[in-house]
Every structure is written in structure tokens, then in C-alpha cells.
Amino acid sequence: MLSSVLFAAVGVLGAGYSVVVSSVALNQGPKCVNGTQLTYPFSDGDYLADHTLWEKCLEPAGVVSWHISLFAVLLTMGLIQVALCAFQVVNGLLGAICGDCCGCNGGSDGTV
């Protein structure tokens, strides 16, 4: 039971890292060529609401939509993984604490 809780806790940490990285990547935007240099033209997440700003990225073509799609999927999967692993941690802890005492009648004839 302890190993299940530990592995689920590591899963929560890994998924949390994925959520943080995806959130930062969505906020900062893709690195692309605007004019003559390779830079991050979107520094404050304003490109998510204003699609006309996407024209700042000249190359590679379609990088903004690809960036948003990739990191939105990673963010969603990370949030789902955090929820499932957190549920597993709680379930494992409750099983370890109450596993032997709940649901047992404790009859003297050995029946349950």
C-alpha cells in the first residue's frame, strides 16, 4: 500500500511539473522569426485573445496554432493526471489507515 501511495505522489509531482511548463509556454508564446531575428514576440500571453498578432511570426508557417494546440493538450492531460494521481494518493492513504478496521464484523466464529 505504501508503494502505491509513493508512486502516485511521484505522479502528482510529475504531472504538476507538466502543468507548470505548459502554462508558462502558453503564456510566453512560440519562438519564431519576426523580420530578421529569432525571438519570442509574444511575452505576456496577449496573443491568445488577439489572433491578428499571430502575423508577427513569419517563419515557421503555422507555428502559433501548433504551439497553442500542443501545449493546450499537454496542459489538459497534466491536469487530468494530477487529479487521478491525487485520488490514488487519497485512496491509498485511506486504504492503509482504515483498510483493516472498516467492513469487518469481527465475529468470534471467524466469519466476516
Backbone as XML, in Angstrom:
<?xml version="1.0"?>
<chain id="A" units="angstrom">
  <residue number="1" name="MET">
    <atom name="N" x="0.826" y="-1.190" z="0.000"/>
    <atom name="CA" x="0.000" y="0.000" z="0.000"/>
    <atom name="C" x="0.874" y="1.258" z="0.000"/>
  </residue>
  <residue number="2" name="LEU">
    <atom name="N" x="1.956" y="1.210" z="0.729"/>
    <atom name="CA" x="2.844" y="2.364" z="0.805"/>
    <atom name="C" x="3.478" y="2.672" z="-0.547"/>
  </residue>
  <residue number="3" name="SER">
    <atom name="N" x="3.852" y="1.641" z="-1.272"/>
    <atom name="CA" x="4.464" y="1.875" z="-2.588"/>
    <atom name="C" x="3.465" y="2.498" z="-3.558"/>
  </residue>
  <residue number="4" name="SER">
    <atom name="N" x="2.213" y="2.113" z="-3.464"/>
    <atom name="CA" x="1.173" y="2.706" z="-4.314"/>
    <atom name="C" x="1.033" y="4.198" z="-4.024"/>
  </residue>
  <residue number="5" name="VAL">
    <atom name="N" x="1.046" y="4.564" z="-2.760"/>
    <atom name="CA" x="0.934" y="5.967" z="-2.373"/>
    <atom name="C" x="2.166" y="6.743" z="-2.834"/>
  </residue>
  <residue number="6" name="LEU">
    <atom name="N" x="3.345" y="6.160" z="-2.685"/>
    <atom name="CA" x="4.579" y="6.844" z="-3.091"/>
    <atom name="C" x="4.636" y="7.050" z="-4.601"/>
  </residue>
  <residue number="7" name="PHE">
    <atom name="N" x="4.278" y="6.028" z="-5.366"/>
    <atom name="CA" x="4.294" y="6.175" z="-6.820"/>
    <atom name="C" x="3.248" y="7.178" z="-7.298"/>
  </residue>
  <residue number="8" name="ALA">
    <atom name="N" x="2.091" y="7.195" z="-6.661"/>
    <atom name="CA" x="1.068" y="8.170" z="-7.021"/>
    <atom name="C" x="1.511" y="9.586" z="-6.660"/>
  </residue>
  <residue number="9" name="ALA">
    <atom name="N" x="2.230" y="9.732" z="-5.549"/>
    <atom name="CA" x="2.743" y="11.055" z="-5.162"/>
    <atom name="C" x="3.784" y="11.535" z="-6.170"/>
  </residue>
  <residue number="10" name="VAL">
    <atom name="N" x="4.638" y="10.628" z="-6.645"/>
    <atom name="CA" x="5.598" y="10.992" z="-7.689"/>
    <atom name="C" x="4.857" y="11.372" z="-8.968"/>
  </residue>
  <residue number="11" name="GLY">
    <atom name="N" x="3.767" y="10.681" z="-9.255"/>
    <atom name="CA" x="2.937" y="11.029" z="-10.413"/>
    <atom name="C" x="2.338" y="12.418" z="-10.294"/>
  </residue>
  <residue number="12" name="VAL">
    <atom name="N" x="1.910" y="12.792" z="-9.092"/>
    <atom name="CA" x="1.375" y="14.138" z="-8.868"/>
    <atom name="C" x="2.460" y="15.178" z="-9.116"/>
  </residue>
  <residue number="13" name="LEU">
    <atom name="N" x="3.679" y="14.903" z="-8.651"/>
    <atom name="CA" x="4.772" y="15.853" z="-8.857"/>
    <atom name="C" x="5.117" y="15.995" z="-10.343"/>
  </residue>
  <residue number="14" name="GLY">
    <atom name="N" x="5.190" y="14.880" z="-11.056"/>
    <atom name="CA" x="5.494" y="14.930" z="-12.482"/>
    <atom name="C" x="4.417" y="15.625" z="-13.284"/>
  </residue>
  <residue number="15" name="ALA">
    <atom name="N" x="3.177" y="15.344" z="-12.958"/>
    <atom name="CA" x="2.072" y="15.995" z="-13.650"/>
    <atom name="C" x="2.014" y="17.480" z="-13.317"/>
  </residue>
  <residue number="16" name="GLY">
    <atom name="N" x="2.323" y="17.819" z="-12.085"/>
    <atom name="CA" x="2.370" y="19.230" z="-11.708"/>
    <atom name="C" x="3.447" y="19.984" z="-12.471"/>
  </residue>
  <residue number="17" name="TYR">
    <atom name="N" x="4.584" y="19.338" z="-12.671"/>
    <atom name="CA" x="5.658" y="19.945" z="-13.466"/>
    <atom name="C" x="5.188" y="20.169" z="-14.902"/>
  </residue>
  <residue number="18" name="SER">
    <atom name="N" x="4.488" y="19.195" z="-15.453"/>
    <atom name="CA" x="3.962" y="19.330" z="-16.814"/>
    <atom name="C" x="2.960" y="20.474" z="-16.909"/>
  </residue>
  <residue number="19" name="VAL">
    <atom name="N" x="2.122" y="20.627" z="-15.915"/>
    <atom name="CA" x="1.132" y="21.711" z="-15.905"/>
    <atom name="C" x="1.834" y="23.069" z="-15.848"/>
  </residue>
  <residue number="20" name="VAL">
    <atom name="N" x="2.861" y="23.186" z="-15.018"/>
    <atom name="CA" x="3.582" y="24.457" z="-14.895"/>
    <atom name="C" x="4.285" y="24.804" z="-16.201"/>
  </residue>
  <residue number="21" name="VAL">
    <atom name="N" x="4.990" y="23.840" z="-16.790"/>
    <atom name="CA" x="5.709" y="24.089" z="-18.040"/>
    <atom name="C" x="4.741" y="24.455" z="-19.157"/>
  </residue>
  <residue number="22" name="SER">
    <atom name="N" x="3.629" y="23.752" z="-19.256"/>
    <atom name="CA" x="2.644" y="24.045" z="-20.304"/>
    <atom name="C" x="2.026" y="25.425" z="-20.118"/>
  </residue>
  <residue number="23" name="SER">
    <atom name="N" x="1.748" y="25.791" z="-18.879"/>
    <atom name="CA" x="1.169" y="27.108" z="-18.613"/>
    <atom name="C" x="2.131" y="28.229" z="-18.979"/>
  </residue>
  <residue number="24" name="VAL">
    <atom name="N" x="3.389" y="28.058" z="-18.607"/>
    <atom name="CA" x="4.394" y="29.073" z="-18.935"/>
    <atom name="C" x="4.584" y="29.166" z="-20.446"/>
  </residue>
  <residue number="25" name="ALA">
    <atom name="N" x="4.618" y="28.018" z="-21.119"/>
    <atom name="CA" x="4.795" y="28.016" z="-22.573"/>
    <atom name="C" x="3.617" y="28.688" z="-23.273"/>
  </residue>
  <residue number="26" name="LEU">
    <atom name="N" x="2.404" y="28.444" z="-22.799"/>
    <atom name="CA" x="1.241" y="29.106" z="-23.394"/>
    <atom name="C" x="1.271" y="30.607" z="-23.148"/>
  </residue>
  <residue number="27" name="ASN">
    <atom name="N" x="1.727" y="31.014" z="-21.987"/>
    <atom name="CA" x="1.785" y="32.437" z="-21.684"/>
    <atom name="C" x="2.865" y="33.147" z="-22.499"/>
  </residue>
  <residue number="28" name="GLN">
    <atom name="N" x="4.020" y="32.508" z="-22.651"/>
    <atom name="CA" x="5.132" y="33.163" z="-23.337"/>
    <atom name="C" x="4.987" y="33.124" z="-24.852"/>
  </residue>
  <residue number="29" name="GLY">
    <atom name="N" x="4.400" y="32.092" z="-25.390"/>
    <atom name="CA" x="4.237" y="32.001" z="-26.834"/>
    <atom name="C" x="5.415" y="31.325" z="-27.509"/>
  </residue>
  <residue number="30" name="PRO">
    <atom name="N" x="5.292" y="31.059" z="-28.800"/>
    <atom name="CA" x="6.350" y="30.357" z="-29.517"/>
    <atom name="C" x="7.526" y="31.271" z="-29.864"/>
  </residue>
  <residue number="31" name="LYS">
    <atom name="N" x="8.649" y="30.637" z="-30.099"/>
    <atom name="CA" x="9.833" y="31.347" z="-30.583"/>
    <atom name="C" x="9.807" y="31.247" z="-32.098"/>
  </residue>
  <residue number="32" name="CYS">
    <atom name="N" x="9.838" y="32.389" z="-32.766"/>
    <atom name="CA" x="9.718" y="32.372" z="-34.219"/>
    <atom name="C" x="10.489" y="33.547" z="-34.827"/>
  </residue>
  <residue number="33" name="VAL">
    <atom name="N" x="10.576" y="33.528" z="-36.140"/>
    <atom name="CA" x="11.264" y="34.590" z="-36.877"/>
    <atom name="C" x="10.268" y="35.711" z="-37.143"/>
  </residue>
  <residue number="34" name="ASN">
    <atom name="N" x="10.589" y="36.895" z="-36.652"/>
    <atom name="CA" x="9.794" y="38.074" z="-36.995"/>
    <atom name="C" x="10.748" y="39.108" z="-37.584"/>
  </residue>
  <residue number="35" name="GLY">
    <atom name="N" x="10.734" y="39.194" z="-38.875"/>
    <atom name="CA" x="11.675" y="40.075" z="-39.552"/>
    <atom name="C" x="12.954" y="39.318" z="-39.859"/>
  </residue>
  <residue number="36" name="THR">
    <atom name="N" x="14.020" y="39.658" z="-39.120"/>
    <atom name="CA" x="15.314" y="39.032" z="-39.397"/>
    <atom name="C" x="15.860" y="38.229" z="-38.231"/>
  </residue>
  <residue number="37" name="GLN">
    <atom name="N" x="15.216" y="38.267" z="-37.082"/>
    <atom name="CA" x="15.773" y="37.578" z="-35.925"/>
    <atom name="C" x="14.786" y="36.577" z="-35.323"/>
  </residue>
  <residue number="38" name="LEU">
    <atom name="N" x="15.335" y="35.588" z="-34.633"/>
    <atom name="CA" x="14.553" y="34.557" z="-33.965"/>
    <atom name="C" x="14.327" y="34.998" z="-32.526"/>
  </residue>
  <residue number="39" name="THR">
    <atom name="N" x="13.074" y="35.356" z="-32.204"/>
    <atom name="CA" x="12.769" y="35.887" z="-30.868"/>
    <atom name="C" x="11.433" y="35.340" z="-30.382"/>
  </residue>
  <residue number="40" name="TYR">
    <atom name="N" x="11.079" y="35.745" z="-29.155"/>
    <atom name="CA" x="9.759" y="35.489" z="-28.580"/>
    <atom name="C" x="8.947" y="36.778" z="-28.726"/>
  </residue>
  <residue number="41" name="PRO">
    <atom name="N" x="8.148" y="36.918" z="-29.781"/>
    <atom name="CA" x="7.428" y="38.185" z="-29.974"/>
    <atom name="C" x="6.245" y="38.379" z="-29.025"/>
  </residue>
  <residue number="42" name="PHE">
    <atom name="N" x="5.771" y="37.327" z="-28.416"/>
    <atom name="CA" x="4.621" y="37.419" z="-27.503"/>
    <atom name="C" x="5.128" y="37.140" z="-26.100"/>
  </residue>
  <residue number="43" name="SER">
    <atom name="N" x="5.220" y="38.165" z="-25.286"/>
    <atom name="CA" x="5.810" y="37.967" z="-23.964"/>
    <atom name="C" x="4.795" y="37.909" z="-22.834"/>
  </residue>
  <residue number="44" name="ASP">
    <atom name="N" x="3.567" y="38.322" z="-23.061"/>
    <atom name="CA" x="2.623" y="38.399" z="-21.951"/>
    <atom name="C" x="1.304" y="37.675" z="-22.189"/>
  </residue>
  <residue number="45" name="GLY">
    <atom name="N" x="1.245" y="36.763" z="-23.136"/>
    <atom name="CA" x="0.047" y="35.983" z="-23.369"/>
    <atom name="C" x="-1.050" y="36.714" z="-24.112"/>
  </residue>
  <residue number="46" name="ASP">
    <atom name="N" x="-0.768" y="37.917" z="-24.604"/>
    <atom name="CA" x="-1.798" y="38.689" z="-25.296"/>
    <atom name="C" x="-2.175" y="38.077" z="-26.644"/>
  </residue>
  <residue number="47" name="TYR">
    <atom name="N" x="-1.333" y="37.229" z="-27.177"/>
    <atom name="CA" x="-1.606" y="36.635" z="-28.489"/>
    <atom name="C" x="-2.740" y="35.611" z="-28.440"/>
  </residue>
  <residue number="48" name="LEU">
    <atom name="N" x="-3.081" y="35.116" z="-27.265"/>
    <atom name="CA" x="-4.146" y="34.119" z="-27.155"/>
    <atom name="C" x="-5.517" y="34.711" z="-27.452"/>
  </residue>
  <residue number="49" name="ALA">
    <atom name="N" x="-5.728" y="35.962" z="-27.104"/>
    <atom name="CA" x="-7.020" y="36.601" z="-27.334"/>
    <atom name="C" x="-7.071" y="37.383" z="-28.641"/>
  </residue>
  <residue number="50" name="ASP">
    <atom name="N" x="-5.929" y="37.821" z="-29.128"/>
    <atom name="CA" x="-5.888" y="38.654" z="-30.329"/>
    <atom name="C" x="-5.172" y="37.898" z="-31.452"/>
  </residue>
  <residue number="51" name="HIS">
    <atom name="N" x="-5.949" y="37.300" z="-32.356"/>
    <atom name="CA" x="-5.383" y="36.474" z="-33.428"/>
    <atom name="C" x="-4.657" y="37.304" z="-34.493"/>
  </residue>
  <residue number="52" name="THR">
    <atom name="N" x="-4.866" y="38.587" z="-34.513"/>
    <atom name="CA" x="-4.161" y="39.408" z="-35.502"/>
    <atom name="C" x="-2.669" y="39.522" z="-35.169"/>
  </residue>
  <residue number="53" name="LEU">
    <atom name="N" x="-2.301" y="39.277" z="-33.922"/>
    <atom name="CA" x="-0.895" y="39.322" z="-33.533"/>
    <atom name="C" x="-0.104" y="38.127" z="-34.074"/>
  </residue>
  <residue number="54" name="TRP">
    <atom name="N" x="-0.812" y="37.077" z="-34.498"/>
    <atom name="CA" x="-0.142" y="35.882" z="-34.993"/>
    <atom name="C" x="0.682" y="36.181" z="-36.250"/>
  </residue>
  <residue number="55" name="GLU">
    <atom name="N" x="0.366" y="37.272" z="-36.916"/>
    <atom name="CA" x="1.097" y="37.633" z="-38.131"/>
    <atom name="C" x="2.527" y="38.085" z="-37.833"/>
  </residue>
  <residue number="56" name="LYS">
    <atom name="N" x="2.867" y="38.316" z="-36.567"/>
    <atom name="CA" x="4.236" y="38.679" z="-36.207"/>
    <atom name="C" x="5.217" y="37.547" z="-36.519"/>
  </residue>
  <residue number="57" name="CYS">
    <atom name="N" x="4.744" y="36.311" z="-36.433"/>
    <atom name="CA" x="5.597" y="35.157" z="-36.708"/>
    <atom name="C" x="5.566" y="34.855" z="-38.197"/>
  </residue>
  <residue number="58" name="LEU">
    <atom name="N" x="6.677" y="35.110" z="-38.861"/>
    <atom name="CA" x="6.761" y="34.868" z="-40.297"/>
    <atom name="C" x="7.156" y="33.431" z="-40.611"/>
  </residue>
  <residue number="59" name="GLU">
    <atom name="N" x="8.093" y="32.887" z="-39.865"/>
    <atom name="CA" x="8.553" y="31.515" z="-40.062"/>
    <atom name="C" x="8.730" y="30.861" z="-38.709"/>
  </residue>
  <residue number="60" name="PRO">
    <atom name="N" x="8.536" y="29.617" z="-38.582"/>
    <atom name="CA" x="7.924" y="28.657" z="-39.489"/>
    <atom name="C" x="6.420" y="28.905" z="-39.608"/>
  </residue>
  <residue number="61" name="ALA">
    <atom name="N" x="5.893" y="28.528" z="-40.720"/>
    <atom name="CA" x="4.476" y="28.777" z="-41.005"/>
    <atom name="C" x="3.593" y="27.956" z="-40.057"/>
  </residue>
  <residue number="62" name="GLY">
    <atom name="N" x="2.580" y="28.598" z="-39.503"/>
    <atom name="CA" x="1.619" y="27.917" z="-38.634"/>
    <atom name="C" x="2.153" y="27.564" z="-37.258"/>
  </residue>
  <residue number="63" name="VAL">
    <atom name="N" x="3.247" y="28.178" z="-36.846"/>
    <atom name="CA" x="3.859" y="27.817" z="-35.568"/>
    <atom name="C" x="2.986" y="28.212" z="-34.381"/>
  </residue>
  <residue number="64" name="VAL">
    <atom name="N" x="2.245" y="29.280" z="-34.500"/>
    <atom name="CA" x="1.440" y="29.740" z="-33.358"/>
    <atom name="C" x="0.298" y="28.771" z="-33.077"/>
  </residue>
  <residue number="65" name="SER">
    <atom name="N" x="-0.414" y="28.368" z="-34.105"/>
    <atom name="CA" x="-1.518" y="27.420" z="-33.887"/>
    <atom name="C" x="-0.991" y="26.065" z="-33.411"/>
  </residue>
  <residue number="66" name="TRP">
    <atom name="N" x="0.155" y="25.637" z="-33.940"/>
    <atom name="CA" x="0.762" y="24.381" z="-33.493"/>
    <atom name="C" x="1.173" y="24.481" z="-32.023"/>
  </residue>
  <residue number="67" name="HIS">
    <atom name="N" x="1.763" y="25.586" z="-31.641"/>
    <atom name="CA" x="2.207" y="25.812" z="-30.268"/>
    <atom name="C" x="1.013" y="25.775" z="-29.303"/>
  </residue>
  <residue number="68" name="ILE">
    <atom name="N" x="-0.038" y="26.471" z="-29.663"/>
    <atom name="CA" x="-1.227" y="26.512" z="-28.805"/>
    <atom name="C" x="-1.849" y="25.128" z="-28.689"/>
  </residue>
  <residue number="69" name="SER">
    <atom name="N" x="-1.971" y="24.424" z="-29.798"/>
    <atom name="CA" x="-2.574" y="23.082" z="-29.774"/>
    <atom name="C" x="-1.762" y="22.122" z="-28.914"/>
  </residue>
  <residue number="70" name="LEU">
    <atom name="N" x="-0.455" y="22.101" z="-29.116"/>
    <atom name="CA" x="0.402" y="21.175" z="-28.378"/>
    <atom name="C" x="0.353" y="21.429" z="-26.882"/>
  </residue>
  <residue number="71" name="PHE">
    <atom name="N" x="0.546" y="22.670" z="-26.468"/>
    <atom name="CA" x="0.613" y="22.940" z="-25.037"/>
    <atom name="C" x="-0.757" y="22.948" z="-24.369"/>
  </residue>
  <residue number="72" name="ALA">
    <atom name="N" x="-1.828" y="23.191" z="-25.121"/>
    <atom name="CA" x="-3.167" y="23.065" z="-24.543"/>
    <atom name="C" x="-3.482" y="21.596" z="-24.252"/>
  </residue>
  <residue number="73" name="VAL">
    <atom name="N" x="-3.087" y="20.703" z="-25.153"/>
    <atom name="CA" x="-3.290" y="19.268" z="-24.920"/>
    <atom name="C" x="-2.435" y="18.804" z="-23.743"/>
  </residue>
  <residue number="74" name="LEU">
    <atom name="N" x="-1.171" y="19.240" z="-23.682"/>
    <atom name="CA" x="-0.313" y="18.861" z="-22.559"/>
    <atom name="C" x="-0.848" y="19.389" z="-21.232"/>
  </residue>
  <residue number="75" name="LEU">
    <atom name="N" x="-1.380" y="20.601" z="-21.236"/>
    <atom name="CA" x="-1.953" y="21.176" z="-20.023"/>
    <atom name="C" x="-3.178" y="20.378" z="-19.575"/>
  </residue>
  <residue number="76" name="THR">
    <atom name="N" x="-4.036" y="20.043" z="-20.509"/>
    <atom name="CA" x="-5.236" y="19.269" z="-20.179"/>
    <atom name="C" x="-4.875" y="17.893" z="-19.630"/>
  </residue>
  <residue number="77" name="MET">
    <atom name="N" x="-3.958" y="17.208" z="-20.304"/>
    <atom name="CA" x="-3.550" y="15.876" z="-19.838"/>
    <atom name="C" x="-2.861" y="15.947" z="-18.473"/>
  </residue>
  <residue number="78" name="GLY">
    <atom name="N" x="-2.082" y="16.987" z="-18.245"/>
    <atom name="CA" x="-1.427" y="17.152" z="-16.954"/>
    <atom name="C" x="-2.426" y="17.368" z="-15.828"/>
  </residue>
  <residue number="79" name="LEU">
    <atom name="N" x="-3.450" y="18.165" z="-16.092"/>
    <atom name="CA" x="-4.481" y="18.394" z="-15.075"/>
    <atom name="C" x="-5.260" y="17.119" z="-14.769"/>
  </residue>
  <residue number="80" name="ILE">
    <atom name="N" x="-5.564" y="16.344" z="-15.804"/>
    <atom name="CA" x="-6.249" y="15.067" z="-15.586"/>
    <atom name="C" x="-5.363" y="14.122" z="-14.785"/>
  </residue>
  <residue number="81" name="GLN">
    <atom name="N" x="-4.082" y="14.078" z="-15.110"/>
    <atom name="CA" x="-3.155" y="13.209" z="-14.395"/>
    <atom name="C" x="-2.998" y="13.639" z="-12.941"/>
  </residue>
  <residue number="82" name="VAL">
    <atom name="N" x="-2.942" y="14.939" z="-12.681"/>
    <atom name="CA" x="-2.868" y="15.421" z="-11.297"/>
    <atom name="C" x="-4.092" y="14.944" z="-10.522"/>
  </residue>
  <residue number="83" name="ALA">
    <atom name="N" x="-5.269" y="15.068" z="-11.109"/>
    <atom name="CA" x="-6.499" y="14.664" z="-10.420"/>
    <atom name="C" x="-6.509" y="13.160" z="-10.149"/>
  </residue>
  <residue number="84" name="LEU">
    <atom name="N" x="-6.139" y="12.355" z="-11.143"/>
    <atom name="CA" x="-6.157" y="10.905" z="-10.954"/>
    <atom name="C" x="-5.114" y="10.439" z="-9.939"/>
  </residue>
  <residue number="85" name="CYS">
    <atom name="N" x="-3.923" y="11.000" z="-10.001"/>
    <atom name="CA" x="-2.882" y="10.607" z="-9.046"/>
    <atom name="C" x="-3.208" y="11.083" z="-7.635"/>
  </residue>
  <residue number="86" name="ALA">
    <atom name="N" x="-3.782" y="12.269" z="-7.515"/>
    <atom name="CA" x="-4.186" y="12.751" z="-6.193"/>
    <atom name="C" x="-5.276" y="11.859" z="-5.609"/>
  </residue>
  <residue number="87" name="PHE">
    <atom name="N" x="-6.208" y="11.433" z="-6.444"/>
    <atom name="CA" x="-7.248" y="10.495" z="-5.991"/>
    <atom name="C" x="-6.615" y="9.180" z="-5.534"/>
  </residue>
  <residue number="88" name="GLN">
    <atom name="N" x="-5.614" y="8.710" z="-6.258"/>
    <atom name="CA" x="-4.937" y="7.473" z="-5.888"/>
    <atom name="C" x="-4.186" y="7.612" z="-4.570"/>
  </residue>
  <residue number="89" name="VAL">
    <atom name="N" x="-3.586" y="8.785" z="-4.331"/>
    <atom name="CA" x="-2.905" y="9.020" z="-3.056"/>
    <atom name="C" x="-3.904" y="8.966" z="-1.906"/>
  </residue>
  <residue number="90" name="VAL">
    <atom name="N" x="-5.023" y="9.669" z="-2.062"/>
    <atom name="CA" x="-6.046" y="9.665" z="-1.012"/>
    <atom name="C" x="-6.608" y="8.265" z="-0.812"/>
  </residue>
  <residue number="91" name="ASN">
    <atom name="N" x="-6.878" y="7.558" z="-1.893"/>
    <atom name="CA" x="-7.411" y="6.206" z="-1.809"/>
    <atom name="C" x="-6.418" y="5.272" z="-1.117"/>
  </residue>
  <residue number="92" name="GLY">
    <atom name="N" x="-5.156" y="5.392" z="-1.449"/>
    <atom name="CA" x="-4.147" y="4.553" z="-0.813"/>
    <atom name="C" x="-3.979" y="4.852" z="0.658"/>
  </residue>
  <residue number="93" name="LEU">
    <atom name="N" x="-4.020" y="6.131" z="1.018"/>
    <atom name="CA" x="-3.903" y="6.501" z="2.430"/>
    <atom name="C" x="-5.101" y="6.008" z="3.238"/>
  </residue>
  <residue number="94" name="LEU">
    <atom name="N" x="-6.284" y="6.170" z="2.679"/>
    <atom name="CA" x="-7.475" y="5.670" z="3.378"/>
    <atom name="C" x="-7.456" y="4.152" z="3.477"/>
  </residue>
  <residue number="95" name="GLY">
    <atom name="N" x="-6.972" y="3.494" z="2.441"/>
    <atom name="CA" x="-6.868" y="2.038" z="2.492"/>
    <atom name="C" x="-5.862" y="1.569" z="3.520"/>
  </residue>
  <residue number="96" name="ALA">
    <atom name="N" x="-4.779" y="2.300" z="3.664"/>
    <atom name="CA" x="-3.771" y="1.917" z="4.650"/>
    <atom name="C" x="-4.243" y="2.181" z="6.078"/>
  </residue>
  <residue number="97" name="ILE">
    <atom name="N" x="-4.969" y="3.283" z="6.256"/>
    <atom name="CA" x="-5.403" y="3.644" z="7.609"/>
    <atom name="C" x="-6.635" y="2.859" z="8.032"/>
  </residue>
  <residue number="98" name="CYS">
    <atom name="N" x="-7.623" y="2.757" z="7.141"/>
    <atom name="CA" x="-8.899" y="2.152" z="7.504"/>
    <atom name="C" x="-9.129" y="0.793" z="6.851"/>
  </residue>
  <residue number="99" name="GLY">
    <atom name="N" x="-8.146" y="0.271" z="6.168"/>
    <atom name="CA" x="-8.346" y="-0.961" z="5.405"/>
    <atom name="C" x="-8.723" y="-2.161" z="6.234"/>
  </residue>
  <residue number="100" name="ASP">
    <atom name="N" x="-8.151" y="-2.302" z="7.418"/>
    <atom name="CA" x="-8.413" y="-3.482" z="8.230"/>
    <atom name="C" x="-9.580" y="-3.301" z="9.190"/>
  </residue>
  <residue number="101" name="CYS">
    <atom name="N" x="-9.954" y="-2.076" z="9.496"/>
    <atom name="CA" x="-10.978" y="-1.855" z="10.516"/>
    <atom name="C" x="-12.370" y="-1.641" z="9.947"/>
  </residue>
  <residue number="102" name="CYS">
    <atom name="N" x="-12.501" y="-1.218" z="8.717"/>
    <atom name="CA" x="-13.811" y="-0.929" z="8.149"/>
    <atom name="C" x="-14.381" y="-2.157" z="7.459"/>
  </residue>
  <residue number="103" name="GLY">
    <atom name="N" x="-15.629" y="-2.419" z="7.680"/>
    <atom name="CA" x="-16.321" y="-3.518" z="6.986"/>
    <atom name="C" x="-16.091" y="-4.882" z="7.607"/>
  </residue>
  <residue number="104" name="CYS">
    <atom name="N" x="-15.453" y="-4.946" z="8.738"/>
    <atom name="CA" x="-15.213" y="-6.234" z="9.390"/>
    <atom name="C" x="-16.137" y="-6.355" z="10.603"/>
  </residue>
  <residue number="105" name="ASN">
    <atom name="N" x="-16.940" y="-7.448" z="10.643"/>
    <atom name="CA" x="-17.856" y="-7.644" z="11.773"/>
    <atom name="C" x="-17.131" y="-8.129" z="13.013"/>
  </residue>
  <residue number="106" name="GLY">
    <atom name="N" x="-16.033" y="-8.836" z="12.817"/>
    <atom name="CA" x="-15.270" y="-9.287" z="13.966"/>
    <atom name="C" x="-15.965" y="-10.380" z="14.752"/>
  </residue>
  <residue number="107" name="GLY">
    <atom name="N" x="-16.691" y="-11.263" z="14.061"/>
    <atom name="CA" x="-17.391" y="-12.355" z="14.750"/>
    <atom name="C" x="-16.436" y="-13.320" z="15.401"/>
  </residue>
  <residue number="108" name="SER">
    <atom name="N" x="-16.866" y="-13.953" z="16.507"/>
    <atom name="CA" x="-15.986" y="-14.864" z="17.234"/>
    <atom name="C" x="-15.835" y="-16.215" z="16.542"/>
  </residue>
  <residue number="109" name="ASP">
    <atom name="N" x="-16.740" y="-16.494" z="15.583"/>
    <atom name="CA" x="-16.638" y="-17.787" z="14.892"/>
    <atom name="C" x="-15.762" y="-17.704" z="13.654"/>
  </residue>
  <residue number="110" name="GLY">
    <atom name="N" x="-15.124" y="-16.539" z="13.401"/>
    <atom name="CA" x="-14.203" y="-16.401" z="12.285"/>
    <atom name="C" x="-14.857" y="-15.996" z="10.980"/>
  </residue>
  <residue number="111" name="THR">
    <atom name="N" x="-16.166" y="-15.788" z="10.982"/>
    <atom name="CA" x="-16.857" y="-15.352" z="9.756"/>
    <atom name="C" x="-16.794" y="-13.844" z="9.653"/>
  </residue>
  <residue number="112" name="VAL">
    <atom name="N" x="-16.892" y="-13.400" z="8.442"/>
    <atom name="CA" x="-16.828" y="-11.969" z="8.209"/>
    <atom name="C" x="-18.200" y="-11.441" z="7.910"/>
  </residue>
</chain>
